[in-house]
Amino acid sequence: MYKHFFKRFFDFWISLTALLVLSPILIVITLWLTIANKGAGAFFTQERPGKDAKIFKVIKFKSMTDERDAEGKLLPDAQRLTKVGRFVRSTSIDELPQLINVLKGDMALIGPRPLLVRYLPLYSPEQARRHEVRPGITGWAQVNGRNLCKLSKKFEYDVWYVDNCSFKTDIKIIFLTIKKILTRSDIGEGAGNMEEVDDLGFSDRLKKK
C-alpha cells in the first residue's frame, strides 16, 4: 500500500512544502549562479529514464559556465566549474531543483538515481528492475557509498530498494542522507558524475552499438 499509494502522497506534499520553505535560499542560489555562470543560466536539464524507463528531463542547478576555446569547443570541466558551482555540488544543493521533478511525478524523494538514457539498452534484466519505481533524489545506494561506490554495487543496492521499499526504509535513507551531507562523507573527486564510473564495461559496449 505504501509503495503504490502513500509514497507518492508523501512525496508530493513534502516536496511542495520543501520548495515553499526553501524558496528564499533557492532564489539566492539562482541569482548567484546566474552571475557566476557568465550568461550560461542557473539551471541544467538533461533527459533521464524514469519509472518504466519513461524519459523525462531532470532539473539541477548548473555548476559550470559554457566557456569555449578558440575552436568553439567547450573548455574542460575543471576550467568551467565555478567556485559557486563547486560549493553547490559539495553541499548537494545542486540537487534541490529536482524537488520540482518530484512535484511533477517524474521522480520520488527516495529511489534509484536516474542515469543516462544511453545506458538503457545496456542493462541486464536484473539491473533494469531499477526502473520499476520512480527514480529518487537520494537512495539506498547513495547512503551506502555515494560517489565512492562502484556502479555494479549501486545497481545491486537499487534492486534491493525496489524489493524492500517501505516507509521505514525511506525514513532511514532520509536521515542517513542528511548525515552524509552534513559530514560530506563518501564524496570522491568528480562527485556528481556517477554515470562516469564504469566498472561494467559500459564504455566498450557503447562503442559496439
Secondary structure, 3 states (H helix, E strand, C coil): CHHHHHHHHHHHHHHHHHHHHHHHHHHHHHHHHHHHCCCCCCEEEEEEECHHHCEEEEEEECCECCCECCCCCECCHHHHECHHHHHHHHCCHHHCCHHHHHHHCCCEEECCCCCCHHHHHHCCCCHHHHHHCCCEEECCCCCCCHHHCCHHHHHHHHHHHHHHCCHHHHHHHHHHHHHHHHHCCCCCCCCCCHHHCCCCCHHHHHHCC
